[in-house]
Amino acid sequence: MNEVAWQPADAALLAGRIASQAGEVKSLASKARGGRVGSNAFGLMISPLVTPIAELFLDIMGTAISLAGESCSDLSSALKKVNANFQETESGNISAVQTTGEMASGGAR
């Protein structure tokens, strides 16, 4: 059976990195929604044909990218919660072992 070595500091670092990436992904979503057909001669020529489709596509892409950013935020929050629960459980286990050790050494005297 393989054991997983959980390092709370590493998990906290990873959660922070994921949270920062979530912010960057959300920023990309707003940039995707802000995209438009160029105002040069070619852009003006094709805008009646392309603009409605492009706006729909950019809106869909903006929504998809935004949802990916929300997923990153959710993942970061979940990882922080798992890490906090792990540390709480680990602290409780250490306290229980110490109490048991004290009881055992007190009873041996």
C-alpha positions in Angstrom: 0.0 0.0 0.0 1.3 3.4 -1.0 1.3 6.2 1.6 0.8 9.8 0.8 3.0 12.2 2.7 0.9 15.3 3.3 2.9 18.5 3.8 0.6 21.3 5.1 3.1 24.0 4.0 3.2 22.6 0.5 -0.6 22.4 0.4 -1.0 26.0 1.5 1.5 27.1 -1.1 -0.3 25.2 -3.8 -3.7 26.6 -2.7 -2.2 30.1 -3.0 -0.9 29.5 -6.4 -4.2 28.1 -7.6 -6.0 31.2 -6.2 -3.6 33.5 -8.0 -4.2 31.6 -11.3 -7.9 31.9 -10.7 -7.6 35.7 -10.7 -5.6 35.6 -13.9 -8.1 33.3 -15.6 -10.9 35.6 -14.6 -9.0 38.5 -16.1 -8.7 36.6 -19.4 -12.5 36.2 -19.4 -13.0 39.9 -19.3 -10.5 40.4 -22.1 -12.3 37.8 -24.2 -15.6 39.6 -23.7 -13.9 42.9 -24.7 -12.7 41.7 -28.1 -14.1 43.3 -31.2 -13.6 43.3 -34.9 -10.9 45.8 -36.0 -11.8 49.3 -37.2 -9.5 49.1 -40.2 -10.9 48.9 -43.8 -11.1 45.1 -43.8 -12.7 45.1 -40.4 -15.3 47.6 -41.6 -15.9 45.6 -44.7 -16.6 42.3 -42.9 -18.2 43.7 -39.7 -21.8 43.2 -40.9 -21.1 39.6 -41.5 -18.8 38.7 -38.7 -19.7 41.0 -35.8 -22.9 39.1 -34.6 -21.1 35.7 -34.8 -17.9 37.1 -33.2 -19.8 38.7 -30.4 -21.7 35.5 -29.7 -18.5 33.5 -29.8 -16.6 36.0 -27.6 -19.5 36.0 -25.1 -19.5 32.2 -24.9 -15.7 32.1 -24.6 -15.8 34.7 -21.9 -18.4 32.7 -20.0 -16.4 29.4 -20.4 -13.2 31.1 -19.2 -15.0 32.7 -16.3 -16.3 29.3 -15.2 -12.8 27.9 -15.4 -11.7 30.7 -13.1 -14.5 30.0 -10.7 -13.4 26.3 -10.7 -9.9 27.4 -9.8 -11.2 29.4 -6.9 -13.4 26.5 -5.7 -10.4 24.2 -6.0 -8.2 26.6 -4.0 -10.9 26.9 -1.3 -11.4 23.1 -1.1 -7.6 22.5 -0.8 -7.4 25.1 2.0 -10.3 23.4 3.8 -8.7 19.9 3.4 -5.4 21.3 4.7 -7.0 22.9 7.7 -8.9 19.7 8.5 -5.7 17.7 8.2 -3.8 20.0 10.5 -6.7 19.9 13.0 -6.8 16.1 12.9 -3.1 15.8 13.1 -3.0 18.1 16.1 -5.7 16.1 17.8 -3.8 12.8 17.1 -0.6 14.3 18.6 -2.4 15.5 21.7 -4.0 12.0 22.1 -0.6 10.3 21.8 0.9 12.7 24.3 -1.9 12.2 26.8 -1.7 8.4 26.4 2.1 8.6 26.9 1.7 10.7 30.0 -0.9 8.3 31.4 1.4 5.3 30.6 4.4 6.9 32.2 2.3 8.1 35.2 1.0 4.6 35.7 4.5 3.0 35.5 5.8 5.0 38.4 
